């Protein structure tokens, strides 16, 4: 399902003329690392897929 969602988001971004990047992360440390990379790349928007990320909702909100 995630692959299908990623492909759909890539297609939508392309139609909108914006660049799409994804960062998969499981666990607090991976989430922190992913956010550091996204910040370094100056990403302007974020979409979090629901699921296991709900456990780290407060951390994701804090980092965003």
Predicted model as a PDB file, atoms N, CA, C, CB and O in Angstrom, pLDDT in the B-factor column:
MODEL        1                                                                  
ATOM      1  N   UNK A   1       0.815  -1.192   0.000  1.00 61.00           N  
ATOM      2  CA  UNK A   1       0.000   0.000   0.000  1.00 61.00           C  
ATOM      3  C   UNK A   1       0.865   1.265   0.000  1.00 61.00           C  
ATOM      4  CB  UNK A   1      -0.931  -0.007   1.201  1.00 61.00           C  
ATOM      5  O   UNK A   1       0.554   2.235  -0.690  1.00 61.00           O  
ATOM      6  N   UNK A   2       1.952   1.247   0.779  1.00 70.00           N  
ATOM      7  CA  UNK A   2       2.806   2.426   0.857  1.00 70.00           C  
ATOM      8  C   UNK A   2       3.439   2.741  -0.489  1.00 70.00           C  
ATOM      9  CB  UNK A   2       3.889   2.227   1.906  1.00 70.00           C  
ATOM     10  O   UNK A   2       3.563   3.909  -0.859  1.00 70.00           O  
ATOM     11  N   UNK A   3       3.840   1.705  -1.228  1.00 84.00           N  
ATOM     12  CA  UNK A   3       4.413   1.940  -2.557  1.00 84.00           C  
ATOM     13  C   UNK A   3       3.401   2.604  -3.482  1.00 84.00           C  
ATOM     14  CB  UNK A   3       4.899   0.622  -3.171  1.00 84.00           C  
ATOM     15  O   UNK A   3       3.750   3.500  -4.250  1.00 84.00           O  
ATOM     16  N   UNK A   4       2.164   2.169  -3.410  1.00 88.00           N  
ATOM     17  CA  UNK A   4       1.107   2.747  -4.242  1.00 88.00           C  
ATOM     18  C   UNK A   4       0.862   4.201  -3.857  1.00 88.00           C  
ATOM     19  CB  UNK A   4      -0.196   1.934  -4.110  1.00 88.00           C  
ATOM     20  O   UNK A   4       0.691   5.055  -4.726  1.00 88.00           O  
ATOM     21  N   UNK A   5       0.846   4.480  -2.571  1.00 85.00           N  
ATOM     22  CA  UNK A   5       0.656   5.852  -2.093  1.00 85.00           C  
ATOM     23  C   UNK A   5       1.824   6.737  -2.526  1.00 85.00           C  
ATOM     24  CB  UNK A   5       0.510   5.875  -0.555  1.00 85.00           C  
ATOM     25  O   UNK A   5       1.623   7.868  -2.969  1.00 85.00           O  
ATOM     26  N   UNK A   6       3.032   6.220  -2.396  1.00 86.00           N  
ATOM     27  CA  UNK A   6       4.218   6.985  -2.803  1.00 86.00           C  
ATOM     28  C   UNK A   6       4.168   7.302  -4.290  1.00 86.00           C  
ATOM     29  CB  UNK A   6       5.505   6.209  -2.471  1.00 86.00           C  
ATOM     30  O   UNK A   6       4.450   8.433  -4.684  1.00 86.00           O  
ATOM     31  N   UNK A   7       3.820   6.338  -5.114  1.00 91.00           N  
ATOM     32  CA  UNK A   7       3.720   6.576  -6.566  1.00 91.00           C  
ATOM     33  C   UNK A   7       2.645   7.613  -6.871  1.00 91.00           C  
ATOM     34  CB  UNK A   7       3.410   5.259  -7.314  1.00 91.00           C  
ATOM     35  O   UNK A   7       2.839   8.468  -7.735  1.00 91.00           O  
ATOM     36  N   UNK A   8       1.518   7.547  -6.175  1.00 92.00           N  
ATOM     37  CA  UNK A   8       0.443   8.518  -6.398  1.00 92.00           C  
ATOM     38  C   UNK A   8       0.885   9.922  -6.001  1.00 92.00           C  
ATOM     39  CB  UNK A   8      -0.814   8.120  -5.609  1.00 92.00           C  
ATOM     40  O   UNK A   8       0.573  10.894  -6.690  1.00 92.00           O  
ATOM     41  N   UNK A   9       1.609  10.028  -4.895  1.00 89.00           N  
ATOM     42  CA  UNK A   9       2.081  11.337  -4.456  1.00 89.00           C  
ATOM     43  C   UNK A   9       3.153  11.881  -5.401  1.00 89.00           C  
ATOM     44  CB  UNK A   9       2.630  11.254  -3.027  1.00 89.00           C  
ATOM     45  O   UNK A   9       3.185  13.081  -5.670  1.00 89.00           O  
ATOM     46  N   UNK A  10       4.023  11.017  -5.904  1.00 92.00           N  
ATOM     47  CA  UNK A  10       5.024  11.439  -6.883  1.00 92.00           C  
ATOM     48  C   UNK A  10       4.348  11.980  -8.139  1.00 92.00           C  
ATOM     49  CB  UNK A  10       5.959  10.269  -7.242  1.00 92.00           C  
ATOM     50  O   UNK A  10       4.753  13.013  -8.672  1.00 92.00           O  
ATOM     51  N   UNK A  11       3.322  11.283  -8.607  1.00 95.00           N  
ATOM     52  CA  UNK A  11       2.602  11.711  -9.800  1.00 95.00           C  
ATOM     53  C   UNK A  11       1.906  13.049  -9.570  1.00 95.00           C  
ATOM     54  CB  UNK A  11       1.581  10.651 -10.213  1.00 95.00           C  
ATOM     55  O   UNK A  11       1.944  13.926 -10.433  1.00 95.00           O  
ATOM     56  N   UNK A  12       1.274  13.207  -8.415  1.00 93.00           N  
ATOM     57  CA  UNK A  12       0.595  14.468  -8.108  1.00 93.00           C  
ATOM     58  C   UNK A  12       1.591  15.616  -8.018  1.00 93.00           C  
ATOM     59  CB  UNK A  12      -0.190  14.350  -6.797  1.00 93.00           C  
ATOM     60  O   UNK A  12       1.317  16.714  -8.503  1.00 93.00           O  
ATOM     61  N   UNK A  13       2.730  15.374  -7.408  1.00 92.00           N  
ATOM     62  CA  UNK A  13       3.764  16.410  -7.306  1.00 92.00           C  
ATOM     63  C   UNK A  13       4.269  16.805  -8.691  1.00 92.00           C  
ATOM     64  CB  UNK A  13       4.936  15.920  -6.434  1.00 92.00           C  
ATOM     65  O   UNK A  13       4.459  17.987  -8.978  1.00 92.00           O  
ATOM     66  N   UNK A  14       4.481  15.822  -9.530  1.00 94.00           N  
ATOM     67  CA  UNK A  14       4.951  16.107 -10.883  1.00 94.00           C  
ATOM     68  C   UNK A  14       3.929  16.958 -11.634  1.00 94.00           C  
ATOM     69  CB  UNK A  14       5.226  14.798 -11.649  1.00 94.00           C  
ATOM     70  O   UNK A  14       4.301  17.916 -12.311  1.00 94.00           O  
ATOM     71  N   UNK A  15       2.656  16.619 -11.523  1.00 96.00           N  
ATOM     72  CA  UNK A  15       1.609  17.409 -12.187  1.00 96.00           C  
ATOM     73  C   UNK A  15       1.588  18.841 -11.657  1.00 96.00           C  
ATOM     74  CB  UNK A  15       0.228  16.752 -11.988  1.00 96.00           C  
ATOM     75  O   UNK A  15       1.301  19.778 -12.402  1.00 96.00           O  
ATOM     76  N   UNK A  16       1.890  19.008 -10.375  1.00 95.00           N  
ATOM     77  CA  UNK A  16       1.880  20.336  -9.761  1.00 95.00           C  
ATOM     78  C   UNK A  16       3.188  21.091  -9.987  1.00 95.00           C  
ATOM     79  CB  UNK A  16       1.613  20.215  -8.273  1.00 95.00           C  
ATOM     80  O   UNK A  16       3.303  22.269  -9.648  1.00 95.00           O  
ATOM     81  N   UNK A  17       4.166  20.403 -10.561  1.00 94.00           N  
ATOM     82  CA  UNK A  17       5.436  21.053 -10.843  1.00 94.00           C  
ATOM     83  C   UNK A  17       6.319  21.222  -9.612  1.00 94.00           C  
ATOM     84  CB  UNK A  17       5.187  22.386 -11.459  1.00 94.00           C  
ATOM     85  O   UNK A  17       7.141  22.136  -9.552  1.00 94.00           O  
ATOM     86  N   UNK A  18       6.146  20.339  -8.632  1.00 92.00           N  
ATOM     87  CA  UNK A  18       6.983  20.411  -7.437  1.00 92.00           C  
ATOM     88  C   UNK A  18       7.770  19.108  -7.283  1.00 92.00           C  
ATOM     89  CB  UNK A  18       6.119  20.684  -6.173  1.00 92.00           C  
ATOM     90  O   UNK A  18       7.384  18.066  -7.815  1.00 92.00           O  
ATOM     91  N   UNK A  19       8.855  19.185  -6.562  1.00 90.00           N  
ATOM     92  CA  UNK A  19       9.698  18.021  -6.342  1.00 90.00           C  
ATOM     93  C   UNK A  19       9.180  17.224  -5.156  1.00 90.00           C  
ATOM     94  CB  UNK A  19      11.159  18.439  -6.115  1.00 90.00           C  
ATOM     95  O   UNK A  19       8.809  17.794  -4.130  1.00 90.00           O  
ATOM     96  N   UNK A  20       9.156  15.917  -5.297  1.00 89.00           N  
ATOM     97  CA  UNK A  20       8.685  15.024  -4.241  1.00 89.00           C  
ATOM     98  C   UNK A  20       9.865  14.236  -3.700  1.00 89.00           C  
ATOM     99  CB  UNK A  20       7.577  14.068  -4.762  1.00 89.00           C  
ATOM    100  O   UNK A  20      10.670  13.707  -4.466  1.00 89.00           O  
ATOM    101  N   UNK A  21       9.966  14.159  -2.379  1.00 86.00           N  
ATOM    102  CA  UNK A  21      10.977  13.322  -1.730  1.00 86.00           C  
ATOM    103  C   UNK A  21      10.295  12.549  -0.617  1.00 86.00           C  
ATOM    104  CB  UNK A  21      12.171  14.179  -1.175  1.00 86.00           C  
ATOM    105  O   UNK A  21       9.348  13.035   0.002  1.00 86.00           O  
ATOM    106  N   UNK A  22      10.772  11.366  -0.372  1.00 84.00           N  
ATOM    107  CA  UNK A  22      10.206  10.580   0.721  1.00 84.00           C  
ATOM    108  C   UNK A  22      11.307  10.206   1.703  1.00 84.00           C  
ATOM    109  CB  UNK A  22       9.501   9.311   0.183  1.00 84.00           C  
ATOM    110  O   UNK A  22      12.483  10.126   1.350  1.00 84.00           O  
ATOM    111  N   UNK A  23      10.898   9.984   2.931  1.00 82.00           N  
ATOM    112  CA  UNK A  23      11.825   9.574   3.980  1.00 82.00           C  
ATOM    113  C   UNK A  23      11.119   8.574   4.866  1.00 82.00           C  
ATOM    114  CB  UNK A  23      12.333  10.793   4.805  1.00 82.00           C  
ATOM    115  O   UNK A  23      10.234   8.942   5.639  1.00 82.00           O  
ATOM    116  N   UNK A  24      11.496   7.327   4.765  1.00 81.00           N  
ATOM    117  CA  UNK A  24      10.900   6.297   5.603  1.00 81.00           C  
ATOM    118  C   UNK A  24      11.644   6.253   6.931  1.00 81.00           C  
ATOM    119  CB  UNK A  24      10.935   4.911   4.899  1.00 81.00           C  
ATOM    120  O   UNK A  24      12.873   6.308   6.967  1.00 81.00           O  
ATOM    121  N   UNK A  25      10.898   6.155   8.009  1.00 86.00           N  
ATOM    122  CA  UNK A  25      11.516   6.112   9.333  1.00 86.00           C  
ATOM    123  C   UNK A  25      10.652   5.299  10.279  1.00 86.00           C  
ATOM    124  CB  UNK A  25      11.730   7.534   9.887  1.00 86.00           C  
ATOM    125  O   UNK A  25       9.435   5.469  10.342  1.00 86.00           O  
ATOM    126  N   UNK A  26      11.299   4.423  11.003  1.00 85.00           N  
ATOM    127  CA  UNK A  26      10.622   3.624  12.025  1.00 85.00           C  
ATOM    128  C   UNK A  26      11.391   3.831  13.320  1.00 85.00           C  
ATOM    129  CB  UNK A  26      10.547   2.089  11.629  1.00 85.00           C  
ATOM    130  O   UNK A  26      12.597   3.593  13.379  1.00 85.00           O  
ATOM    131  N   UNK A  27      10.715   4.257  14.318  1.00 89.00           N  
ATOM    132  CA  UNK A  27      11.358   4.484  15.606  1.00 89.00           C  
ATOM    133  C   UNK A  27      11.825   5.917  15.766  1.00 89.00           C  
ATOM    134  CB  UNK A  27      12.526   3.547  15.775  1.00 89.00           C  
ATOM    135  O   UNK A  27      12.029   6.631  14.784  1.00 89.00           O  
ATOM    136  N   UNK A  28      11.991   6.327  17.001  1.00 92.00           N  
ATOM    137  CA  UNK A  28      12.310   7.723  17.315  1.00 92.00           C  
ATOM    138  C   UNK A  28      13.622   8.178  16.701  1.00 92.00           C  
ATOM    139  CB  UNK A  28      12.363   7.917  18.808  1.00 92.00           C  
ATOM    140  O   UNK A  28      13.690   9.281  16.157  1.00 92.00           O  
ATOM    141  N   UNK A  29      14.649   7.376  16.771  1.00 94.00           N  
ATOM    142  CA  UNK A  29      15.955   7.799  16.240  1.00 94.00           C  
ATOM    143  C   UNK A  29      15.917   7.957  14.724  1.00 94.00           C  
ATOM    144  CB  UNK A  29      17.042   6.789  16.628  1.00 94.00           C  
ATOM    145  O   UNK A  29      16.490   8.907  14.190  1.00 94.00           O  
ATOM    146  N   UNK A  30      15.256   7.047  14.028  1.00 92.00           N  
ATOM    147  CA  UNK A  30      15.126   7.169  12.571  1.00 92.00           C  
ATOM    148  C   UNK A  30      14.301   8.392  12.198  1.00 92.00           C  
ATOM    149  CB  UNK A  30      14.488   5.905  11.978  1.00 92.00           C  
ATOM    150  O   UNK A  30      14.591   9.060  11.206  1.00 92.00           O  
ATOM    151  N   UNK A  31      13.282   8.685  12.983  1.00 92.00           N  
ATOM    152  CA  UNK A  31      12.460   9.869  12.730  1.00 92.00           C  
ATOM    153  C   UNK A  31      13.304  11.128  12.888  1.00 92.00           C  
ATOM    154  CB  UNK A  31      11.241   9.908  13.687  1.00 92.00           C  
ATOM    155  O   UNK A  31      13.232  12.031  12.054  1.00 92.00           O  
ATOM    156  N   UNK A  32      14.100  11.196  13.945  1.00 95.00           N  
ATOM    157  CA  UNK A  32      14.972  12.352  14.154  1.00 95.00           C  
ATOM    158  C   UNK A  32      15.972  12.497  13.014  1.00 95.00           C  
ATOM    159  CB  UNK A  32      15.712  12.227  15.489  1.00 95.00           C  
ATOM    160  O   UNK A  32      16.212  13.609  12.543  1.00 95.00           O  
ATOM    161  N   UNK A  33      16.554  11.399  12.570  1.00 93.00           N  
ATOM    162  CA  UNK A  33      17.504  11.425  11.457  1.00 93.00           C  
ATOM    163  C   UNK A  33      16.829  11.889  10.177  1.00 93.00           C  
ATOM    164  CB  UNK A  33      18.128  10.042  11.250  1.00 93.00           C  
ATOM    165  O   UNK A  33      17.391  12.690   9.431  1.00 93.00           O  
ATOM    166  N   UNK A  34      15.621  11.387   9.918  1.00 91.00           N  
ATOM    167  CA  UNK A  34      14.882  11.786   8.715  1.00 91.00           C  
ATOM    168  C   UNK A  34      14.569  13.273   8.748  1.00 91.00           C  
ATOM    169  CB  UNK A  34      13.580  10.974   8.581  1.00 91.00           C  
ATOM    170  O   UNK A  34      14.706  13.954   7.732  1.00 91.00           O  
ATOM    171  N   UNK A  35      14.154  13.786   9.888  1.00 92.00           N  
ATOM    172  CA  UNK A  35      13.852  15.213   9.994  1.00 92.00           C  
ATOM    173  C   UNK A  35      15.098  16.065   9.810  1.00 92.00           C  
ATOM    174  CB  UNK A  35      13.212  15.519  11.339  1.00 92.00           C  
ATOM    175  O   UNK A  35      15.032  17.135   9.204  1.00 92.00           O  
ATOM    176  N   UNK A  36      16.225  15.608  10.323  1.00 93.00           N  
ATOM    177  CA  UNK A  36      17.473  16.348  10.127  1.00 93.00           C  
ATOM    178  C   UNK A  36      17.810  16.428   8.645  1.00 93.00           C  
ATOM    179  CB  UNK A  36      18.629  15.687  10.905  1.00 93.00           C  
ATOM    180  O   UNK A  36      18.243  17.475   8.163  1.00 93.00           O  
ATOM    181  N   UNK A  37      17.616  15.329   7.917  1.00 91.00           N  
ATOM    182  CA  UNK A  37      17.867  15.323   6.470  1.00 91.00           C  
ATOM    183  C   UNK A  37      16.894  16.243   5.740  1.00 91.00           C  
ATOM    184  CB  UNK A  37      17.756  13.895   5.912  1.00 91.00           C  
ATOM    185  O   UNK A  37      17.288  17.000   4.853  1.00 91.00           O  
ATOM    186  N   UNK A  38      15.629  16.171   6.119  1.00 89.00           N  
ATOM    187  CA  UNK A  38      14.630  17.020   5.471  1.00 89.00           C  
ATOM    188  C   UNK A  38      14.910  18.498   5.734  1.00 89.00           C  
ATOM    189  CB  UNK A  38      13.222  16.656   5.960  1.00 89.00           C  
ATOM    190  O   UNK A  38      14.729  19.335   4.851  1.00 89.00           O  
ATOM    191  N   UNK A  39      15.349  18.811   6.939  1.00 90.00           N  
ATOM    192  CA  UNK A  39      15.691  20.196   7.268  1.00 90.00           C  
ATOM    193  C   UNK A  39      16.902  20.651   6.457  1.00 90.00           C  
ATOM    194  CB  UNK A  39      15.973  20.343   8.779  1.00 90.00           C  
ATOM    195  O   UNK A  39      16.912  21.766   5.934  1.00 90.00           O  
ATOM    196  N   UNK A  40      17.911  19.807   6.350  1.00 93.00           N  
ATOM    197  CA  UNK A  40      19.110  20.153   5.580  1.00 93.00           C  
ATOM    198  C   UNK A  40      18.776  20.375   4.111  1.00 93.00           C  
ATOM    199  CB  UNK A  40      20.168  19.053   5.714  1.00 93.00           C  
ATOM    200  O   UNK A  40      19.401  21.198   3.442  1.00 93.00           O  
ATOM    201  N   UNK A  41      17.783  19.634   3.612  1.00 90.00           N  
ATOM    202  CA  UNK A  41      17.368  19.765   2.213  1.00 90.00           C  
ATOM    203  C   UNK A  41      16.337  20.874   2.021  1.00 90.00           C  
ATOM    204  CB  UNK A  41      16.801  18.445   1.711  1.00 90.00           C  
ATOM    205  O   UNK A  41      15.870  21.112   0.907  1.00 90.00           O  
ATOM    206  N   UNK A  42      15.984  21.550   3.115  1.00 90.00           N  
ATOM    207  CA  UNK A  42      15.051  22.676   3.096  1.00 90.00           C  
ATOM    208  C   UNK A  42      13.691  22.292   2.502  1.00 90.00           C  
ATOM    209  CB  UNK A  42      15.650  23.830   2.305  1.00 90.00           C  
ATOM    210  O   UNK A  42      13.172  22.969   1.615  1.00 90.00           O  
ATOM    211  N   UNK A  43      13.141  21.218   3.000  1.00 87.00           N  
ATOM    212  CA  UNK A  43      11.835  20.737   2.571  1.00 87.00           C  
ATOM    213  C   UNK A  43      10.764  21.677   3.114  1.00 87.00           C  
ATOM    214  CB  UNK A  43      11.590  19.275   3.049  1.00 87.00           C  
ATOM    215  O   UNK A  43      10.817  22.086   4.274  1.00 87.00           O  
ATOM    216  N   UNK A  44       9.790  22.017   2.265  1.00 85.00           N  
ATOM    217  CA  UNK A  44       8.759  22.990   2.637  1.00 85.00           C  
ATOM    218  C   UNK A  44       7.457  22.375   3.141  1.00 85.00           C  
ATOM    219  CB  UNK A  44       8.458  23.854   1.467  1.00 85.00           C  
ATOM    220  O   UNK A  44       6.641  23.070   3.748  1.00 85.00           O  
ATOM    221  N   UNK A  45       7.255  21.088   2.900  1.00 85.00           N  
ATOM    222  CA  UNK A  45       5.992  20.467   3.303  1.00 85.00           C  
ATOM    223  C   UNK A  45       6.250  19.039   3.753  1.00 85.00           C  
ATOM    224  CB  UNK A  45       4.961  20.495   2.145  1.00 85.00           C  
ATOM    225  O   UNK A  45       7.257  18.430   3.392  1.00 85.00           O  
ATOM    226  N   UNK A  46       5.323  18.516   4.546  1.00 85.00           N  
ATOM    227  CA  UNK A  46       5.484  17.181   5.101  1.00 85.00           C  
ATOM    228  C   UNK A  46       4.134  16.490   5.127  1.00 85.00           C  
ATOM    229  CB  UNK A  46       6.102  17.236   6.516  1.00 85.00           C  
ATOM    230  O   UNK A  46       3.125  17.084   5.506  1.00 85.00           O  
ATOM    231  N   UNK A  47       4.125  15.228   4.721  1.00 83.00           N  
ATOM    232  CA  UNK A  47       2.932  14.394   4.820  1.00 83.00           C  
ATOM    233  C   UNK A  47       3.343  13.136   5.575  1.00 83.00           C  
ATOM    234  CB  UNK A  47       2.327  14.052   3.394  1.00 83.00           C  
ATOM    235  O   UNK A  47       4.241  12.417   5.138  1.00 83.00           O  
ATOM    236  N   UNK A  48       2.700  12.869   6.692  1.00 83.00           N  
ATOM    237  CA  UNK A  48       3.020  11.703   7.503  1.00 83.00           C  
ATOM    238  C   UNK A  48       1.943  10.661   7.285  1.00 83.00           C  
ATOM    239  CB  UNK A  48       3.142  12.072   9.007  1.00 83.00           C  
ATOM    240  O   UNK A  48       0.756  10.933   7.465  1.00 83.00           O  
ATOM    241  N   UNK A  49       2.362   9.462   6.897  1.00 79.00           N  
ATOM    242  CA  UNK A  49       1.433   8.361   6.690  1.00 79.00           C  
ATOM    243  C   UNK A  49       1.052   7.799   8.051  1.00 79.00           C  
ATOM    244  CB  UNK A  49       2.053   7.257   5.777  1.00 79.00           C  
ATOM    245  O   UNK A  49       1.916   7.521   8.882  1.00 79.00           O  
ATOM    246  N   UNK A  50      -0.232   7.637   8.269  1.00 76.00           N  
ATOM    247  CA  UNK A  50      -0.688   7.093   9.553  1.00 76.00           C  
ATOM    248  C   UNK A  50      -0.320   5.628   9.657  1.00 76.00           C  
ATOM    249  CB  UNK A  50      -2.209   7.275   9.720  1.00 76.00           C  
ATOM    250  O   UNK A  50      -0.102   4.952   8.652  1.00 76.00           O  
ATOM    251  N   UNK A  51      -0.257   5.165  10.844  1.00 72.00           N  
ATOM    252  CA  UNK A  51       0.109   3.777  11.114  1.00 72.00           C  
ATOM    253  C   UNK A  51       0.982   3.761  12.342  1.00 72.00           C  
ATOM    254  CB  UNK A  51       0.836   3.122   9.901  1.00 72.00           C  
ATOM    255  O   UNK A  51       0.606   4.279  13.394  1.00 72.00           O  
ATOM    256  N   UNK A  52       2.143   3.168  12.208  1.00 64.00           N  
ATOM    257  CA  UNK A  52       3.050   3.084  13.352  1.00 64.00           C  
ATOM    258  C   UNK A  52       3.546   4.455  13.792  1.00 64.00           C  
ATOM    259  CB  UNK A  52       4.233   2.197  13.015  1.00 64.00           C  
ATOM    260  O   UNK A  52       4.040   4.603  14.909  1.00 64.00           O  
ATOM    261  N   UNK A  53       3.421   5.463  12.927  1.00 68.00           N  
ATOM    262  CA  UNK A  53       3.857   6.812  13.291  1.00 68.00           C  
ATOM    263  C   UNK A  53       3.015   7.398  14.424  1.00 68.00           C  
ATOM    264  CB  UNK A  53       3.792   7.729  12.074  1.00 68.00           C  
ATOM    265  O   UNK A  53       3.439   8.356  15.072  1.00 68.00           O  
ATOM    266  N   UNK A  54       1.836   6.840  14.672  1.00 75.00           N  
ATOM    267  CA  UNK A  54       0.970   7.359  15.729  1.00 75.00           C  
ATOM    268  C   UNK A  54       1.636   7.264  17.098  1.00 75.00           C  
ATOM    269  CB  UNK A  54      -0.354   6.605  15.743  1.00 75.00           C  
ATOM    270  O   UNK A  54       1.368   8.086  17.975  1.00 75.00           O  
ATOM    271  N   UNK A  55       2.486   6.285  17.287  1.00 85.00           N  
ATOM    272  CA  UNK A  55       3.196   6.120  18.551  1.00 85.00           C  
ATOM    273  C   UNK A  55       4.119   7.315  18.800  1.00 85.00           C  
ATOM    274  CB  UNK A  55       4.005   4.803  18.552  1.00 85.00           C  
ATOM    275  O   UNK A  55       4.354   7.701  19.945  1.00 85.00           O  
ATOM    276  N   UNK A  56       4.634   7.891  17.722  1.00 88.00           N  
ATOM    277  CA  UNK A  56       5.595   8.990  17.821  1.00 88.00           C  
ATOM    278  C   UNK A  56       4.986  10.330  17.402  1.00 88.00           C  
ATOM    279  CB  UNK A  56       6.816   8.691  16.963  1.00 88.00           C  
ATOM    280  O   UNK A  56       5.697  11.237  16.968  1.00 88.00           O  
ATOM    281  N   UNK A  57       3.688  10.440  17.536  1.00 89.00           N  
ATOM    282  CA  UNK A  57       2.970  11.643  17.104  1.00 89.00           C  
ATOM    283  C   UNK A  57       3.524  12.912  17.739  1.00 89.00           C  
ATOM    284  CB  UNK A  57       1.500  11.515  17.434  1.00 89.00           C  
ATOM    285  O   UNK A  57       3.716  13.907  17.040  1.00 89.00           O  
ATOM    286  N   UNK A  58       3.785  12.905  19.039  1.00 91.00           N  
ATOM    287  CA  UNK A  58       4.298  14.097  19.721  1.00 91.00           C  
ATOM    288  C   UNK A  58       5.683  14.473  19.200  1.00 91.00           C  
ATOM    289  CB  UNK A  58       4.352  13.865  21.241  1.00 91.00           C  
ATOM    290  O   UNK A  58       5.966  15.653  18.992  1.00 91.00           O  
ATOM    291  N   UNK A  59       6.542  13.484  18.988  1.00 92.00           N  
ATOM    292  CA  UNK A  59       7.879  13.748  18.452  1.00 92.00           C  
ATOM    293  C   UNK A  59       7.801  14.332  17.054  1.00 92.00           C  
ATOM    294  CB  UNK A  59       8.714  12.469  18.436  1.00 92.00           C  
ATOM    295  O   UNK A  59       8.504  15.295  16.748  1.00 92.00           O  
ATOM    296  N   UNK A  60       6.961  13.770  16.205  1.00 91.00           N  
ATOM    297  CA  UNK A  60       6.811  14.262  14.836  1.00 91.00           C  
ATOM    298  C   UNK A  60       6.308  15.698  14.854  1.00 91.00           C  
ATOM    299  CB  UNK A  60       5.846  13.362  14.029  1.00 91.00           C  
ATOM    300  O   UNK A  60       6.811  16.544  14.115  1.00 91.00           O  
ATOM    301  N   UNK A  61       5.320  15.975  15.694  1.00 91.00           N  
ATOM    302  CA  UNK A  61       4.789  17.349  15.788  1.00 91.00           C  
ATOM    303  C   UNK A  61       5.860  18.318  16.276  1.00 91.00           C  
ATOM    304  CB  UNK A  61       3.570  17.396  16.735  1.00 91.00           C  
ATOM    305  O   UNK A  61       5.971  19.431  15.762  1.00 91.00           O  
ATOM    306  N   UNK A  62       6.639  17.909  17.252  1.00 93.00           N  
ATOM    307  CA  UNK A  62       7.702  18.753  17.785  1.00 93.00           C  
ATOM    308  C   UNK A  62       8.755  19.050  16.710  1.00 93.00           C  
ATOM    309  CB  UNK A  62       8.357  18.078  19.002  1.00 93.00           C  
ATOM    310  O   UNK A  62       9.189  20.194  16.570  1.00 93.00           O  
ATOM    311  N   UNK A  63       9.158  18.050  15.969  1.00 91.00           N  
ATOM    312  CA  UNK A  63      10.184  18.232  14.952  1.00 91.00           C  
ATOM    313  C   UNK A  63       9.666  19.023  13.753  1.00 91.00           C  
ATOM    314  CB  UNK A  63      10.705  16.884  14.495  1.00 91.00           C  
ATOM    315  O   UNK A  63      10.408  19.775  13.121  1.00 91.00           O  
ATOM    316  N   UNK A  64       8.387  18.840  13.454  1.00 87.00           N  
ATOM    317  CA  UNK A  64       7.814  19.557  12.297  1.00 87.00           C  
ATOM    318  C   UNK A  64       7.749  21.031  12.600  1.00 87.00           C  
ATOM    319  CB  UNK A  64       6.403  19.024  11.942  1.00 87.00           C  
ATOM    320  O   UNK A  64       7.300  21.814  11.763  1.00 87.00           O  
TER     321      UNK A  64                                                      
ENDMDL                                                                          
END                                                                             
